[in-house]
Amino acid sequence: MSSDFWAGYLSGALGIIIGNPLDVIKVQLQAGHSRDVSTQSQLSRFERASSLVRGAAAPILGYGALNALLFVAYNRSLMAMDSTIADPTNPAGVPLYKIWLAGAIGGLASWTISSPTEFIKCRAQLDSRPEVSSWSVAKDIYRNRGWRGLYFGGGITSARDSIGYGFYFWSYEICKRFMTNENETSHQATLKILLCGGIAGIVTWGSVFPLDMVKTRLQAQTMHDTSFTQTGTTENQNLLRQSRGTLNSFQVARGVYQTEGMAAFYRGLGICSIRAFIVNAVQWAAYEWLMRSFNDASTPLSGADRL
């Protein structure tokens, strides 16, 4: 496997371990659970360790692979679009639109993993039963919907990933260019990576948060096949009954706008932004450090160095 695959995998798994507790709260808020409860009250509901890591198993395994595929696809796409690039981790001088396109291609490529991973994670985080795990959720989805059911909501997930990751790499690179200092120390370089990674995470989620909210509501409908009608608003219950099945993305978005207004599309963005900054700051720092370590380890020693 290439160095960018393993650097992406390990940094992605690390990001999920760090960010899952806040992600649990974000998904609960997006799904419309306890809309009138303060963030402090939301935090108190997840004080037990078992709740804070709910739904983490699937993302840790899946998001590591997703992040690996994302970075490999991004690096290869960027090098294919610009043959002058020797090191895709340092694309100085490359037009920013190419970086956005390469990021979008990487996001689209990662959809094969992100779609089932996101669905399982969402279901596990919304289920209040303490015995629920990612594995039991995956089995329940397969039993009720088959293998194709794991990709429920895949269309809006792919749109979210493609757009979001385009802005992810674009904002990270533009931030690094603004902060470039020829005489920077290693300490300053590390701080720059952490800051730019955090900013990239916030920009990414800000660009696609309404899509992510609709995705969460869409997937929440499948809770035990009927539980969404019990936990959703009266208007959403009526829409679901009228559709004689699950609503599609457009119906969910229209129903949310009609009953809850535009604010509902950004509910949980504050928690998500905090999580995005922390997770992506650490994730980018880990990725760049791992890439340097792997590349240094693979560089053959010269005759003088071996003596």
N, C-alpha and C positions, 0 to 999 in steps of 0.2 A: 504494500500500500504506500501511496505517496505521503510526503510529510504534511501537506495541507489537509489530507484526509484525517490523519490522526490528531493534528492540531485542532482542526474543526470539531472532531468528535469529543475530545477531552474538554475543550473549552465550553462546548455546548452542554455537556453533562454537568459541569461545574456551575454554569449559569442557572440551570434548573434547580439544583440543590439549594442555591442561594435564594432564588426568587420565588419558589413555589408557595411559601406561606402567604405572600401578598397576592399571588395569582389566584389563590382560593377565594380571597375576599373580592377581588375584581370580578371573577366569574359570577359570584353570588349577587353582586350589585347589578351586573349587566342583565342577569336573568330576571330581575325584578323582585328578588327576594328581599324583604325587609327594607323597602325603599324609604320608609320614614324613620329608620333607625340610624343613629349617628355612627360615624366611623369607629368611635371608641366602643360603642356597643357591639359593632361587627367584630372588632378585635377580641372582645371578651368571649364571643361565641367560639373562637378558634384557639382558646388558650391551651387546650390539651395538645401534646405533641402529635398524637395520632390524627388530629384534625388538621394540624398545620402541614402535614406531609400527605394529606389525602390526594390521591390521583397523581402522586409523584413518580410512581414506578414506570408507568407508560412513557411519560416525558423524558425521564432520565435515560431510558433505553432508546426511545424513539428520537428524542431531540438531539442526542449525541450523534446518531446516524444522520438525522436531518441536517444538522449544522455541518457535518463532514461533507455531505452531498452538496449543500449550499456553497461552501467555500471552494470545493473542487469545480463545480459548474461555473461559478463566478470567475475564478482564475482562468479556466480554460476558455471561457467566452471572451474575456477581456483580451487575452493573448491572440485569439482568433480574429478579433476586430482590429487589433493594432499590433502588427508584427514587430514593431520597434521595442515592445515591452520585454525586458529581460527578467524583471522580478515583479510579478503582479501584486506583491505585498507593498510595493513602493511605486505606484503608477504616477510619479511626478511628471507633469507635462501632458498627460493623457486628457483629452477633452472630457469634461464632466458628463456630457450626455452619454458617452460610451460607458462610463462607469455606472450610470443609472441603468442603461440597457443590460449590461452584464449582470447587475444585481437583480434585475427583473427576471432575466433568464434563469439565474440561480434559484430565485424564489419559486419559479414555475417548476423547475426540476425537482425541488424538494417537496412538492405537493404529494407525491406518491407516499411519502412517509408522514408528512404533517397532517394530512386529512384524517387518517384513522387515529393517529396519536392525539390530535386535538379533540376528536369526538369522544374517545375513551376518557381523556382527562376531564372534559367538560361534564360528562355523565357522573364520573366518580366524585368530582368536587361538589356537585349539586345534590348528591344522594346523602341523606341524613343518617342512614343506617351505619352504625359503627363497624359492622363486619364487612362492609363493601370495600373491595380492592379493585385495582385496575384490571386484574385478571378476571375477576368475577363479572365486571362490567363488559369486558370483551366477549366473554362466553355468552352473556345475556343478549348482546347485540347480535352475535352470530346465530343464536338459537331463534331469535325473533325475526331477523332480517337477512340472514345469510352473509356470505363474504362481501357481497356488494353493499350490504348495510353499513360496513365499516367506513364506507366513503360517503355516507349521508352528509349533505352539506358541503360536498367536495367542490362544487362550482364556486361558491362564495369564498371558500377557503383558498382556492387557487388564485382568485382575484386579489384577495387580501395579501397573500404571500408575494405575488408578483409585484404589485404596487409598493407594498411596504418594504421589501428588500431592495427594490430600486432606490428608494429614498435612504435606506439604511447605509448602503455603501457610498452613495452620493454625499450624504451629510457627513459621514465619517471622513471622507477624503477632503471635502471642502473645508472642514474644520481644521484638519491637519495642515492644509496649505496656508490658512490664515495665521496659524500659530507657529509656522516654521521659523526656526532660529538657527543660523549656521553654526553658532558657537554654543549651542545648548549642551548642558551636562547630561549625564545619564539619569540623574534625578529629575531634571526638567523634562527629558524625553518620556520618562515613565508617567509623570503627571499629565503630560500632553495626551498620551494614549488613553489614560483613565478619563480625562475630561472629554475628549473627542468621542470616546466610546459611549459615555453616558449621554452626551448630547445626541448622538446618532440614535440611541434607543428611544429617547423622547420624541425626536422628529419622526421616527418610523411609526410609532403608535399614534401620534397625533394625526398622521396622514391617513391611517386606515381604521381608526377606532370605531367609527359608525359601522363599517363593514364587519368588524369583529363583534360588535354588539349584536348585529342581526344574526351572525353565525351562531352566537351563543343562544339566542332566543330560538333559532331554528332547531338546533340540536337538543335544546331543553324540552322540546315537545315530545321527544321519544322516551322520557323518563317513565319507565315501567309501562310504556305504551299509553297510559291514561293519566299519569300523575300530573302532567302539565295542565290539564284541564282543571285539576284541583288546586294548583298553586298559582295559576295565572290570574289576571284580572278578569272581571265578568265579560268585558268586551272581547278579550282574547279567547275566552271560552266559547262565546257565541260564534266568533269567526272560525274556530276550529270545528265546531259542530256543523256549521254551514258547509265547510269544505269536505266533510265526511272523510277526513284523514288529516295528514299533516299539511301545514301551510308551506308554500314555497317562500323563497327569500323576499320577493316583491310583496307578497301578501303580509308577511311578518313586518316588513318595513312600513308598509302603509298602515297596518293596524297599530303599530307603536306610535307613529306620528299622529294618527287620529285620536288616540286615547291618552297619550302621555306627552305629546309635543316633542320638539327638537331636543330638549334637555335630556330626554331619555337616551338618545344616541351617544351621549358623552358621560353617562353615569358611570362612575368608577375610573374616570380618566386620571384623577388626582393620584389615587393609589397606584394605578398602572404606570404613571410617569415616575413615581418614586422607585417602583420596582425596576422599570426600564433603565433608569440611570444607573442604579447599583449593579444590576445584572450585566448590562452591556459594557460598563466600565471594566468590570472584572473579566468579562468574557474576551473583550478585545485585548486586554493586557495579557491574559493567558495565551490567547492565540498567537500574538506576535512573539511572546517569549518562547513558546513551544516551537514556532517556525524557525526562530534563530537557533535554538538548541538542536533541532533535527538537522538543519542545514549545516551547522558547524560540525556535527557528528559525522555527516556524510561526506564532508570535504576531505579529500585525500591529503595526507601529509607530504610535504616536499622532502627531498633527501636530507636537507639540513635539519628539518624539524624532527626527522626520525632518529637522528644521531644523539 
